[in-house]
Structures are given as structure tokens and as C-alpha cells.
């Protein structure tokens, strides 16, 4: 049952809403210090090459050029957004668009001209782009010189020095020929023997670009041996760590400000553009600014990886799943692959936790390096990668055993207290998936769907499909969370948290939780976020962790604030703590509200300031949360044009407890819209011969417009998560995950066609329709 | 000294009336209106996401019409009346669109928001009582990656109602 609350659960105004609607919100590209130099990066035209010679003299001779950096001018120190696996600049360039040099000049036009004037002599090297080809023995090696994965320490343990070896394989793995990650339980061969039905299918998914609308920017200022960066970065503390490593200065000498980002979605992580900006600021002694073009934002980014899944799965006639045997090739691009192996770990484990009843699993994934931009986490990380293939195969098996696909999924689902293969030794704390499925089914009219797929006459065929979804909800063991609350003697109340706001308005949600504990309005709370000089260290807004992990830390900080206020009031009023009440920025004696003292006075009596801190380490509990959801799509497929029109999209979510329902619904709708892009139109494509990006522009990336997007219907199922003080869990990514399989299953219900390649373009639908008609003739 | 702020053969004089204030500027020929707003006048409320007319984040009103500021040169804006997001509120009193966008969470990351709001203002100035379909058509020149658009449509319809009801 939900406890009655005054602030938590209310649709209060988002904290940054007015600033964003009036144009006063300050993003990194909006920072224009006086005397600033503009930096431009020169990028490789080759997918793979070694730099033989660099002549920067023509650039340096141009009026207005302040400095040039090439690989010889930068420290050979590894850094990384997740693992230390990159150099600021390197002699080996690994994809079309890889950074080769940086120029700082008085104006961006001069910087661009000067970058073009640098003369580079390249030795082109053989390149490889296809993930399956890259996994074969004897394949062209995509990246020759890499740190030895065995000696690459995690980024927070920088004592170990990396060693190097020439690579002989493109697969990131512990042993030659071994997959990068594997999920094995039971015995799949025995499982298939016990199956009544077995299907074998191949699925293909393209790269997907994040397309955050704010192109990343960084402004670096070097002053008094300290470096300050205003940067579009989701994890400001990791950037501070990376800058400190490369510049060889203490991390305490680096300040990163990343309060508001124009979108992130997992893609805005510590990038080399920011490292180069910091190096350039130190070299020139002037503020240096870089702001990506759209082309750079697309290209020098990481993408949801392109994937090929070979899936074999079986079921019994009673609707029990018997076995999954999956082999996946994941196109990692030019990074080492250690970061991406975490993504792959989630991919092979989470959804097999969702189908916990299935006793036999063997899922091998090969993370392969190629000469393409890197793969990395993008909204719905791990699970958007897995659900399209697994959920549509589950749907197919349900039809094979002649069972309602909804009941088939629920029969095989995880239950509360089940152990988790994704987190060995832990159990799942709450499972609201059945309620999410049932409420979504009712909303879409599941019972009234067409029973025989493809049976409707005419060229425009309607159908309904669903997907059942699992995704991280905040409990994963990252670096931990912290929040600080301060009350000053003028009555100011500040909440300081280390998470950037990429649009999900975490500050509103965190302030609502703190306000609830303190008996005040969230509007009474100020403070700021994601300024590493004044906010406590936090992992940042990734993997839907903030409302859960930073939320718990915030509630603890609020609890400590409350304790300090009451103890100080007990001294001031000479009344026992038990006889005091607190709220409305006052403490008073129970039953005698006139005997009161204000928080400002209490702060004054505490030396001018009350400071309270709360921490949370995700490792502390035995049970951890996951988010669950069900996506339902109603489509109309025009088999003459191949167009798939979305008539309705219902996105039903086990959110634990919605701290701010307006924000939760907005996150559900926005995530689902990105899922719709993945299903129908998006995909980041590269020339098969040269590796050049083919569609780095908005109109070619085909993100859904207002005319492509239906009014997405969010449903919030509120079953409180027992490990969170207000019952909340993360929900900002999960709605992205289920859309592609739900649409594919709806297309099947409408037409009888199974589409196994994304996006489901008119060409592919039409080809499938014509193929099926040809086969039936 | 910024060489490009000095008068030269590469620049010319332009008169712009921005948010009711007249500016006499010397601007390089190749600068867009967006360059001038963001980098000369510090009006960074006008955003830029692509610089080639692909997304609409940079939309401003030029003589009342919604225009991509990245796709019009500063010199082409000579003598025009320009409204940016900074000029929409009347002092401390926000425009209804600004209130409804904030309250409906129609501004998630906020990068498309100024363009979206100005495009909506252009619509409501022409058509004070639009249907949902008319709102969607009018705003189709501005892309949003965050919201799925439902909250934006709601914010525009709510603001239209407020504007009709206000005297």
C-alpha cells in the first residue's frame, strides 16, 4: 500500500522547466567566456591508417591560430568513458572521423581552415566493417595497437600501467576463440530433445545513433593550476577523473560543470573532445571552446551496436519454454571492447532472468572490433539489443503451441524472490510484470484482437502485438551515490547532487523526496547539480539509476538534516527531541506551535550552516530491483505500399512508485518514441567498402517527427519497490525496449509476416509480403 | 582582438530589430542570423542542432513567420523584426506557451523548446483555435528527440485556450 504523501506523487512543476522555456537555461554550448579560442578537430578520411608524417607548419603560420595538437604533443595516457581504452590522440587511426589533430584559433572559421591546412601523410591499412566477418579466424585486424585487455585496470584503479601487444583477433575475449560473454544454465541440447516445437531464426539490427539534439560542447579554462570544464557530459566525475589522468594533475584540481544537457540517452560520456579542450587550454593559457557540428555529433559518438543474432528456441505444448541457444555477433567499432562487454553481459542475462522458468540457456556473444565508430550504451542498453530477437521468437513459439502469446509469456516469467543470473547471489525484489501486462492488454483491447494472423481481407490490414520487457531500474553496482543538503542561517535550503540533468528532471524528483521527508515544498529547495566542485560524487544519470540510487542517498541526507534540526532545536528550546515536530521550515513543541524556532535560527545556532550528507552503495542489499513493462502496438499494414502505420501504442510500466507522474509519463512517452524510431525508420549506416557514415544528418537519420508519432498512451503500475524508501524504481529507459518487438508482433498479427530485420521499412515489408505470396502460389 | 569583429571587405553593416531593440552591427557576409544571435549578441536562448535546416531547434520569428535562423544569413535579415525566445515574455510575465510548456513537461532536455515555442506562437498568431492535427502540421518543422510530442501538443492546445480566454 502507498503511504499518504504531500509532495511525493504530485505533479509538481519540473525544476528547470521555466528556464528552458524562457531560453535562460545555460547549456555548455551557451558558455562564451571572453577571449575564448575555438577548437576544431581534424578527422581521418581513412577507416584504418597509420600516420607516417605530420606537417602542422602551414596551419601554425595562419593568422589567428594559437596552437595545434597532434599525437606527438599529447600524453600517451589511457582514459575512457567506461574503461581506460583510448588515447587522447594516436598514431593509428581506426575509423572515418577518428581524431587526428586539434587546432585552436581566434574564430571557428580560422580553426576550420587551419585544420584543413595540416598536412598528414597516411599509410592506409586494411579495414573491416562487418561484425560476423570480423569474428572469423584470419580476418583483417581492425585495430592493431591496443592496450592488453588483461592489464587494463578498471578506470578507478589507475595504478596499473597498461602494456601492449599486437592484436591477432578482433574478438574481445579472455581466451582465443572464446566468446566475449556467455550465459549458460542447464543443458540446451537436452532442452531441445524435450521440446515439442523448436524454431531457428536469424535477426539483424542496425547501428542506432543517439541523436541528442544538443551537439556536444566543452569550454575549458586553465587558471591557477586548476582546470574548469563546462561540458555536455553525463558523468561529470568520470570526465574529471579522465582529465586528471591525462593532464597528470590531482582530480581535486579539476572542476566539471554539467548541470543541464540537451539530451544524452547514454551517449554523452567522457569524450576525447573534452580531454583535448583541457590540454589546449593548458597549452594556450586561454579559454578554449569546442562545439560539435551535427556531423561530428553523429560520427564521433557511440551507437547502439549493430547485431546479428542466431536464435534457436524450444517449447512444450503446455507452454513451457525449454531452451534458448543464441549466438550473437556485436559490432563494437574501434574501442577495445571491455566497456561493450558490460553491455553484452546485460544483453545475455537480463531477458533470461525475465524468462526465469526456462531451464536451459546457452547464449554466446562475440564483441568484435571493426573500423567503425564505437558501440556503447544507448537508452535501453543491453535490453533493446536482446528483446527484438527473443520476444518475437517467444511470440512465434506461443503461436506454435496454440497458446495466447500473452499467457505464454506470463507462464514463463520471473517471480518475486527468484535468483538473478545477471547478478549472481542476488534475488529480484519486486515483480510487477503481470499487472503491467494485464493493464496494457485491457487498454489496447487485446481480447478483441484478430485471432488468425493475416486473415483480414483487403490491402490494409490491422493487427495487435505485444512485448514483455525487463530493464535495469537502478540497483546495479556502480560507483555509488551521494547527496548533500545544506540549510543556512538566512533560511536557504540547498540540495546538491552529482547527477547531470539530461532532460529527465532528476532534480525535481530528488527535491520532491527530500521535501517529503522535511515537511516542506520542493519549491523551498534550491542548490544545484553536477558541478563537481560543490556537489558530492555520484555515478551520474546512467542505467535508470538516479531515482533509485541517488534517491536513496537523498532521502538519507534529508533524514540526517531532520535529525540535526531536531537535536539543535532540542537544545534551543530545552525540550526532548521526542516532544518536537518539524515542518514548514520550523521546529515546534508538540501541542504548542507558538513555542517554535525557525530552521534559519537553528542553522545560526549550529555555526551558520547545517550540512547533511547521505550515501548509497548499490552493493549493500541482497535483493535488487529491475523494471518491468509491457508494450502493446496496434498497426495498420498497407501490403501494397509496405507502410506500417502505428494506430496505437500503449506502454505499461511497473514503476514502483511515481514520484512525479508527469515526469514518469513523459519519460515513458519519450522512450517509446525512440523505440518507434528503432522499429520503423532509424539506423545509422556505413558504406560497406569505405566505412564512411552515410546518414549523419537529421533528415537521413530519420528520427520520428511529430507527424510520425502517435499519442503514446502511458500506464503506470504502482507496486512499491520494497528496497526504496518511497517505493520508486527507475523507468526512463525501459519504454524504448519493447516497441520494436511489439510492432513486429503486431505486423505478424495483421499480415502473418515475421519481420526479423530492423528497421521494418516499407521495402522490407513489401519484400516479405511478395515473398510469402510467391511461396504460397 | 577578434579579427572578424573588425570592419573589413568580408563584412558589412546590418540593421536588425531584435526583441524590440535596434542593433547596428558589422557582420561577416557568411554569418547566419543564428551566428549573430548566439555569438555576437549573446542571445543563446536560440539553439542550434544541425546548422543546415534539418531540425528546427534554431527557429525564430522573422516578421512574425517561423524561420530557421541557421538557414538565413544575417545580411538577409536587414531591416527585419526578429523575435527570439528571450523576447517572448512581457517582463516578468511569461507567455502562456512558456507556462504550459514548463508545466506539461513539454520541455524535457530543452534544446528544441525555444524553436518549438516560437513555431507554436507563429501558429497561434495565425490560428487562435487550432485542432490537434493543425498543431501537429504547424510544428512538423521542429524535431524533438525527448518527449514523443504528446506533451508538446497538449501544451500548445492549453496555451491556445488560455490566450482565447484572456481578454
Interface residues (C-beta under 8 A of the other chain):
Chain A: X13 X14 X16 X17 X18 X19 X20 X21 X22 X23 X24 X25 X26 X27 X29 X30 X32 X63 X64 X106 X107 X109 X110 X211 X212 X213 X214 X215 X260 X261 X262 X263 X264 X265 X293 X294 X502 X503 X504 X505 X662 X663 X665 X666 X669 X670 X672 X673 X674 X697 X698 X699 X703 X705 X706 X707 X709 X711 X712
Chain B: X2 X3 X4 X30 X38 X39 X42 X43 X44 X45 X46 X47 X48 X49 X50 X51 X52 X54 X55 X57 X84 X85 X86 X88 X89 X94 X97 X98 X99 X101 X102 X103 X104 X105 X107 X108 X109 X110 X111 X112 X113 X114 X117 X136 X137 X139 X140 X142 X143 X144 X145 X146 X147 X148 X149 X150 X151 X152 X153
